[in-house]
Amino acid sequence: MLPKATVYLVGGAVRDELLGLPVKDKDWVVTGTTPDHMLQQGFQQVGKQFPVFLHPKTKEEYALARKERKQGIGYTGFVCDFAPDIRLEEDLERRDLTINAIAKTDDGVLIDPFHGRQDLEKRVLRHVSDAFIEDPLRVLRVARFMARFASFGFHIAPETKALMAAIAESGELNSLTPERVWRETENALQSDHAQVYFDVLQEVGALEHLFPKLAYHTKQLAKQWDKHARWSLITAETPVAALTELNAYLRAPNQFSWFSEQSRLFIETNTLPLDSVTWEAWLSSVAAIKKPQPFEKLISILAHLTETEAKHWLALRASIAKVNAQTLMKQGFSGAELGQALKQARIEAIAKLNNPLLLKV
Ligand SMILES: Nc1ccn([C@@H]2O[C@H](COP(=O)(O)OP(=O)(O)OP(=O)(O)O)[C@@H](O)[C@H]2O)c(=O)n1
């Protein structure tokens, strides 16, 4: 690096440390240097558009201080300036929130031209400058930070909320690829207060643009749920046909689409209690025996949505798990006949149960 090159820790690492949270990824900014000098120092360039480098040993990200100016519509409409005379303050100014625009020097001095520390103390998410509108993804990021930091009691500054609403109104959110939308959403679903993400997006008028056809009503999500279950609960009121389209549009990974669609489908097509034939068909359609873990997760979602007890659902599975194919084979069944006999035996096993989910006929 050039002798005058200076390295600063920036972004989430500084923010999380000040909040007393564990620091995951460290991002660094370098001023006073050039891509060539970074390469000479053994850094490895990643991404062609922006001058971002990986440290030869730590593999942490080092970005040259840069200014961005928007040109045209959408995420790709940027020109990027990263001359060595760009000052740290200029780099911090293009960032999304004041709490994400604090830098720290090697010897621990904080550089905070936009008063991010004060906003951290006051629990405010506030945009740094008009550059906020240059990346519509920031609407989702703010919603995600509200969810992640819900237990700290953050709120969004009114002027920032107004900008978020203006971005939603402008149609710019449509320039985000579904993959980027999903990445932020999956990230938000990892937090205990994931519903806050959807509440914020709804409040600023972004939800309908990002999640077409999602029927959303806010609800508290208990801590016990994982990200797949949370997505199922968030989407629980969306008709299954619309939900299938939404999951496909978002490229939601398999487990998200499976749990959400199976739980919604069950609710849409059944009214409890059900007879033993219907239960047997359903248990086999969701691979209750072959895949016990996903099944247990599915029933914990369904038990919650139908306000029934999970133990009754588990009892249905337990009854068919006892039906033994070996015994039927010894009785001379094979091939398609064996399949039929197995099905019949399972139906009979369910019918014998004394279970409030079972319709006695
Ligand atoms: N659309 C974006 C994405 C990132 N940043 C800036 O780049 C930093 C690093 O971004 P990233 O690693 O994506 O997020 P973090 O803030 O570190 O948050 P997380 O803990 O979720 O990774 C942010 O703090 C912020 O200063 C931004 O201004 N606008």
Ligand as a Chemical Component Dictionary entry (heavy atoms), coordinates in Angstrom:
data_LIG
# 
_chem_comp.id                   LIG 
_chem_comp.type                 NON-POLYMER 
_chem_comp.pdbx_formal_charge   0 
_chem_comp.three_letter_code    LIG 
# 
loop_
_chem_comp_atom.comp_id 
_chem_comp_atom.atom_id 
_chem_comp_atom.alt_atom_id 
_chem_comp_atom.type_symbol 
_chem_comp_atom.charge 
_chem_comp_atom.model_Cartn_x 
_chem_comp_atom.model_Cartn_y 
_chem_comp_atom.model_Cartn_z 
_chem_comp_atom.pdbx_ordinal 
LIG N1  N1  N 0 -27.374 -1.247 0.370  1  
LIG C1  C1  C 0 -26.348 -0.999 1.199  2  
LIG C2  C2  C 0 -25.562 -2.064 1.669  3  
LIG C3  C3  C 0 -24.514 -1.771 2.514  4  
LIG N2  N2  N 0 -24.253 -0.488 2.885  5  
LIG C4  C4  C 0 -23.106 -0.144 3.755  6  
LIG O1  O1  O 0 -22.168 -1.227 3.765  7  
LIG C5  C5  C 0 -21.986 -1.723 5.090  8  
LIG C6  C6  C 0 -21.796 -3.223 5.071  9  
LIG O2  O2  O 0 -22.897 -3.835 4.480  10 
LIG P1  P1  P 0 -23.415 -5.278 4.885  11 
LIG O3  O3  O 0 -22.274 -6.136 5.265  12 
LIG O4  O4  O 0 -24.355 -5.721 3.826  13 
LIG O5  O5  O 0 -24.347 -4.985 6.133  14 
LIG P2  P2  P 0 -24.029 -4.715 7.641  15 
LIG O6  O6  O 0 -24.436 -3.313 7.967  16 
LIG O7  O7  O 0 -22.662 -5.134 8.002  17 
LIG O8  O8  O 0 -25.132 -5.589 8.348  18 
LIG P3  P3  P 0 -25.156 -7.152 8.615  19 
LIG O9  O9  O 0 -24.787 -7.254 10.055 20 
LIG O10 O10 O 0 -26.569 -7.494 8.356  21 
LIG O11 O11 O 0 -24.190 -7.805 7.689  22 
LIG C7  C7  C 0 -23.218 -1.256 5.851  23 
LIG O12 O12 O 0 -23.010 -1.147 7.232  24 
LIG C8  C8  C 0 -23.475 0.103  5.205  25 
LIG O13 O13 O 0 -22.570 1.063  5.698  26 
LIG C9  C9  C 0 -25.049 0.543  2.411  27 
LIG O14 O14 O 0 -24.827 1.692  2.749  28 
LIG N3  N3  N 0 -26.084 0.268  1.563  29 
# 
loop_
_chem_comp_bond.comp_id 
_chem_comp_bond.atom_id_1 
_chem_comp_bond.atom_id_2 
_chem_comp_bond.value_order 
_chem_comp_bond.pdbx_ordinal 
LIG N1 C1  SING 1  
LIG C1 C2  SING 2  
LIG C1 N3  DOUB 3  
LIG C2 C3  DOUB 4  
LIG C3 N2  SING 5  
LIG N2 C4  SING 6  
LIG N2 C9  SING 7  
LIG C4 O1  SING 8  
LIG C4 C8  SING 9  
LIG O1 C5  SING 10 
LIG C5 C6  SING 11 
LIG C5 C7  SING 12 
LIG C6 O2  SING 13 
LIG O2 P1  SING 14 
LIG P1 O3  DOUB 15 
LIG P1 O4  SING 16 
LIG P1 O5  SING 17 
LIG O5 P2  SING 18 
LIG P2 O6  DOUB 19 
LIG P2 O7  SING 20 
LIG P2 O8  SING 21 
LIG O8 P3  SING 22 
LIG P3 O9  DOUB 23 
LIG P3 O10 SING 24 
LIG P3 O11 SING 25 
LIG C7 O12 SING 26 
LIG C7 C8  SING 27 
LIG C8 O13 SING 28 
LIG C9 O14 DOUB 29 
LIG C9 N3  SING 30 
# 
